[in-house]
Structures are given as structure tokens and as C-alpha cells.
Amino acid sequence: MKRNKRLIFILILFALGVALALISGNTRNHETVILAQLAPSTESQMCGYVLSDGEITIVFDGGTKGDAGEVVDEVKKLSNDDTVDAWFITHYHEDHTGALAQILSEPDAMIRIEKVYCNFPPSDLIQLYDPDCYSEYQIIETALEYAPVVDVPVEGNEFQIGEFTVFVLQSPDVSITTNFGNNSSTIYKVETDESSILILGDAGIEAGDRLLNGPYKAKIKNIDYLQMAHHGQNGVSEEVYRYINPRNCLWPTPAWLWDASEDEYKTRETRRWMDSMNVANHYVAKDGLIEIKLQP
């Protein structure tokens, strides 16, 4: 009898231990939000971010076709159920959409994508103003046929996805025909209990000026984490960056672009702007995959 009582007691203690571990694990996942900046898997520049609290996972862009494996690995690492609850695309260029197109086109993809959000200009305007990238648009458009749900976010939309609030601050303005593809970037702001994140995509001077003078100007002030436009060079103006006043900068920038001479690219000019501001941290894709814990 004593032996049976002892066995029952041990089983109760074991069950309590398992329950406490599960509660602890769930609490940790909820309290710790990870923002992962992906690194290029090829020589190409790319842009990709994974945001997750374990229960909810969001991807922004994702990079090229060659980066698909890294996106999948990071989603599987951060998500409890290998699921992307929302995949937001800024614009149709392959260095932002190639990974998504590849994953959607794989019949045995190792992750599940619940919903894709993207807003592209009309195809005839892409052919007219960005003909060199029209084939890239066709590839992602074809791949989106395999997405379970595709939503078209428009300026002013607000999406609540778990604890994450995603605001659409700007959608394509087809009256901006200069630098057409990049300036068609949809601009997103994410708010969590811990931080604010601004995703500029490849927005150029014109799109940046529209944002600065638009109805959501107040929402871009004093951002905690800022994705540097167009891989950190030839993006929005210094005036826009100074107004945003970021606490941390996210640079989707490979080594060759980070170190490029000023005769080739304008990365060094942008770096000087940001060095003159009170930026706490610079996270640069050339340094590899970076996981940032967003905590109070």
C-alpha cells in the first residue's frame, strides 16, 4: 500500500512539473517577440524579415528565390506550428518576392502560409514604366494563384494579427511614374506591446516625400526599428529619415553594397546621415542572420 501511495505521489509531482513547464513555455513565447532580419543567401541584395511571438508569425517580403530556404528555416525555428499567419509584400521586384514565389510554387513546402497581403500597380503600367522587371511581376502574380488567401491592402487599412497591429501607411500611387517599381512600395508600420517597426520597402524620394506630407505623418515619428529604404541607398531623403528619428536601423544591405564606392552607389551618404542621428543600433544584413528580442 505504501509503495502504491509513493508511486501515485511521484506521478502527481511529474504531472505538475509538466503542467508548469507548459505554462512557462507559453508565457515565454507570448512575452518574447523576435524580429529576425534575414541575410542574403546569394550575391544579390534582398529584403526579408520574420516577426514572431511563437504563436503568431509574420513575414515581410522574404528575399530572392535563392533565399527561400533561409525563410523556411527561420519560420520553422520561430513558429510553434510552422505557419506564417500573414505574409506582407512591399512591391513586386524579385529581390523582395522571389522567396515567396518559390515557396508557393512548391507542392511540398515545409511551411504553411495562411494569407498574403500585396498591392501591385496595374500590369500595363508596369510594362510601360518598369519594363525590365515585368517578368518578375509575372512570376509572383502566377505564384499567388497557389496562395490560400490574397488580400489587397490599401492606404488606411489596419490589420490586427494576434498581438501585432499592422497599419498600411501608403499603397501604390500610380501618378508617381519616376522610379516606378520602387516607388510603388506599400509602406507598413507594425506596433507591438514592445516596439514600433516601419517597413519602407524600396520607397524612393518621391514616395518618401508623399509619406512625409501625407495623412499618416504622425505615425512615422520616433520609430523604434526602421527598415532602411532601397537597401540603404538611393531611397527616401535625409529629411524623411530625420523626421522618422529611428532608435534602431535595419539595413537589408549585403557587404558589396555596404562598402561600395560613392561613384557606384549612395550607401555611404546614407550611412553618414544616420551616423549624425541618435541611432542606438545598426543591424546590417551583411553580418548574417540577426534575431532581435523586442522586450519592454
C-alpha positions in Angstrom: 0.0 0.0 0.0 2.8 2.4 1.0 4.5 1.6 -2.3 1.4 2.4 -4.3 0.9 5.7 -2.4 4.5 6.7 -3.2 4.0 5.9 -6.9 0.8 7.9 -7.0 2.6 10.8 -5.3 5.5 10.7 -7.8 3.1 10.6 -10.7 1.3 13.7 -9.4 4.5 15.6 -9.0 5.5 14.6 -12.5 2.2 15.8 -13.9 2.5 19.1 -12.0 6.0 19.6 -13.4 4.8 19.0 -17.0 2.0 21.5 -16.5 4.2 24.1 -15.0 6.7 23.7 -17.9 4.0 24.1 -20.5 2.7 27.2 -18.8 6.2 28.6 -18.5 6.8 27.9 -22.2 3.6 29.6 -23.3 4.3 32.6 -21.2 7.8 32.9 -22.6 6.6 32.7 -26.2 4.0 35.3 -25.6 6.3 37.8 -23.8 9.3 37.4 -26.1 8.8 38.8 -29.6 11.6 38.1 -32.1 12.3 40.3 -35.1 14.6 38.4 -37.5 16.5 40.2 -40.2 17.4 37.7 -42.9 20.8 37.7 -44.6 21.4 37.2 -48.3 21.9 33.5 -49.4 23.2 34.7 -52.8 25.2 37.6 -54.0 22.0 39.5 -54.7 20.7 42.2 -52.5 17.5 41.2 -50.8 15.0 42.2 -48.2 13.3 39.9 -45.7 12.0 40.0 -42.1 10.3 37.5 -39.8 8.4 38.7 -36.8 7.1 36.2 -34.3 6.0 35.6 -30.7 5.9 31.9 -31.3 2.1 31.8 -31.7 1.8 34.3 -34.5 4.4 34.7 -37.3 4.5 37.5 -39.9 6.9 37.8 -42.8 7.7 40.9 -44.7 9.0 40.4 -48.3 11.4 37.5 -47.9 14.1 38.0 -50.5 15.0 36.2 -53.7 14.3 32.7 -54.9 17.7 31.7 -53.6 16.7 32.9 -50.1 13.6 30.7 -49.8 15.4 28.1 -47.8 16.5 30.6 -45.1 13.0 32.0 -44.8 11.6 28.5 -44.3 14.3 27.6 -41.7 13.6 30.8 -39.8 9.8 30.4 -39.8 10.2 26.8 -38.6 12.6 28.0 -35.9 10.4 30.8 -34.6 6.9 29.5 -35.2 5.3 26.9 -32.9 3.4 25.4 -35.8 5.5 26.1 -38.9 2.9 28.6 -40.1 3.1 32.1 -41.5 -0.1 33.8 -40.4 0.4 36.8 -42.6 3.0 37.5 -45.4 3.2 41.1 -46.4 4.8 42.2 -49.7 6.0 45.7 -50.3 6.4 45.5 -54.1 6.8 43.1 -57.0 10.6 43.1 -57.5 12.2 39.7 -57.3 14.6 40.5 -54.5 11.5 41.0 -52.4 9.1 38.4 -53.8 11.3 35.6 -55.2 11.3 33.6 -51.9 7.5 33.7 -51.6 7.0 32.8 -55.2 9.3 29.8 -54.8 7.6 28.6 -51.6 4.1 29.0 -53.0 5.1 27.0 -56.1 6.5 24.0 -54.1 3.8 21.3 -53.7 5.6 20.0 -50.6 6.5 23.3 -48.9 7.6 22.7 -45.3 5.7 25.7 -44.0 2.0 26.8 -44.3 1.1 30.3 -45.4 -2.3 31.4 -44.3 -2.6 34.8 -46.1 -0.6 37.0 -48.4 -1.1 40.8 -48.5 0.1 42.6 -51.6 -0.9 45.6 -53.7 0.7 45.9 -57.1 0.2 48.6 -59.8 -1.8 47.6 -63.0 0.2 45.3 -65.2 0.1 47.6 -68.2 1.7 50.4 -66.2 4.5 48.1 -65.1 5.1 47.2 -68.7 5.2 50.9 -69.5 7.2 52.3 -66.7 9.3 49.3 -65.4 9.6 47.0 -68.4 12.9 45.4 -67.3 11.1 44.0 -64.2 7.8 43.0 -65.9 8.8 39.3 -65.9 9.4 39.5 -62.1 5.9 40.8 -61.7 4.6 37.9 -63.8 6.4 35.3 -61.7 4.9 36.5 -58.4 1.5 37.0 -59.9 1.5 33.4 -61.2 2.7 32.1 -57.8 0.0 34.0 -55.9 -2.6 31.7 -57.6 -1.3 29.0 -55.1 -1.8 31.2 -52.0 -4.9 30.2 -50.0 -5.9 33.8 -49.5 -4.6 37.0 -51.1 -5.7 40.4 -49.7 -5.0 43.8 -51.3 -4.0 46.2 -48.6 -4.9 49.9 -49.2 -3.8 53.0 -47.6 -5.5 53.4 -44.2 -6.1 49.7 -43.6 -5.4 48.4 -40.1 -4.9 44.6 -39.5 -4.9 43.0 -36.1 -2.9 39.8 -36.3 -2.6 38.3 -32.8 -0.8 40.9 -30.7 0.6 42.7 -33.8 -1.2 45.7 -35.3 -0.2 46.4 -38.9 -1.0 49.8 -40.4 -0.9 50.4 -44.2 0.5 53.9 -44.3 0.9 54.1 -48.1 -0.1 52.0 -51.1 1.0 52.4 -54.7 0.4 55.9 -56.2 0.4 55.3 -60.0 0.8 59.1 -60.6 4.4 58.6 -59.4 6.0 57.2 -62.6 9.6 58.1 -61.7 11.4 55.0 -60.3 8.1 53.3 -60.8 8.7 49.9 -59.2 10.4 51.1 -56.1 8.1 54.0 -55.6 5.1 51.6 -55.8 6.2 50.1 -52.5 3.5 49.6 -49.9 4.6 51.0 -46.6 3.7 49.3 -43.4 4.0 50.1 -39.7 3.8 47.4 -37.1 3.0 48.0 -33.5 3.5 45.5 -30.7 3.3 46.0 -26.9 7.1 46.5 -27.0 8.0 48.4 -30.2 7.2 50.1 -33.4 8.6 48.9 -36.8 8.4 50.8 -40.0 8.9 48.9 -43.3 9.7 51.2 -46.2 10.4 48.6 -48.9 12.3 50.3 -51.7 10.5 53.6 -51.4 12.4 56.4 -53.3 12.5 60.1 -53.0 9.0 60.7 -54.4 7.3 58.0 -52.3 9.2 59.2 -49.2 8.1 62.8 -49.7 4.5 61.7 -50.2 4.7 59.8 -46.9 6.2 62.8 -45.1 3.4 65.1 -46.3 0.6 62.6 -46.2 -2.2 62.0 -43.7 -0.2 59.5 -41.6 2.8 61.6 -41.0 2.3 61.4 -37.2 2.6 57.7 -37.3 6.1 57.6 -38.6 7.7 59.8 -35.9 10.1 58.3 -33.4 10.1 54.7 -34.8 11.9 52.0 -32.8 13.0 49.9 -35.7 13.3 51.3 -39.2 13.9 49.3 -42.3 16.2 51.4 -44.5 14.7 52.1 -47.9 16.0 50.5 -51.0 18.7 48.5 -49.2 20.1 51.6 -47.6 20.9 53.7 -50.6 19.1 55.9 -53.2 15.9 55.5 -51.1 14.0 58.2 -49.2 15.5 61.6 -48.4 17.6 62.6 -45.4 14.7 64.8 -44.4 12.4 61.8 -44.2 14.9 59.9 -42.1 15.4 62.8 -39.7 11.7 63.1 -39.2 11.3 59.4 -38.5 14.1 59.7 -36.0 14.7 55.9 -35.6 16.1 54.4 -32.5 17.4 51.4 -34.4 18.2 50.9 -38.1 17.6 47.7 -40.1 19.8 47.6 -43.1 18.9 44.9 -45.8 22.3 45.5 -47.2 24.9 43.0 -48.5 28.6 43.6 -47.9 29.3 44.7 -51.5 26.6 47.4 -51.3 27.6 48.5 -47.7 31.2 49.1 -48.8 30.5 50.3 -52.3 32.2 53.5 -53.5 30.2 56.6 -53.8 30.8 56.6 -57.6 28.7 53.4 -57.8 26.0 53.7 -55.0 24.9 56.1 -52.3 25.2 53.8 -49.3 28.0 55.8 -47.7 26.0 59.0 -48.0 23.0 57.4 -46.2 25.4 55.9 -43.6 26.7 59.5 -42.8 23.1 60.7 -42.4 22.3 58.0 -39.9 25.6 58.4 -38.0 24.7 62.0 -37.3 21.5 60.9 -35.6 21.0 59.3 -32.2 20.7 55.8 -33.5 21.3 53.1 -30.8 22.0 50.1 -33.1 22.6 49.4 -36.7 21.6 45.9 -37.8 23.2 45.1 -41.2 22.3 42.0 -43.3 26.0 41.7 -44.4 26.7 40.4 -40.9 24.4 37.4 -41.3 21.0 36.5 -39.8 20.2 38.7 -36.9 17.5 37.9 -34.3 16.4 40.9 -32.2 14.4 40.4 -29.0 11.7 43.0 -28.7 11.2 43.4 -24.9 9.7 46.1 -22.8 
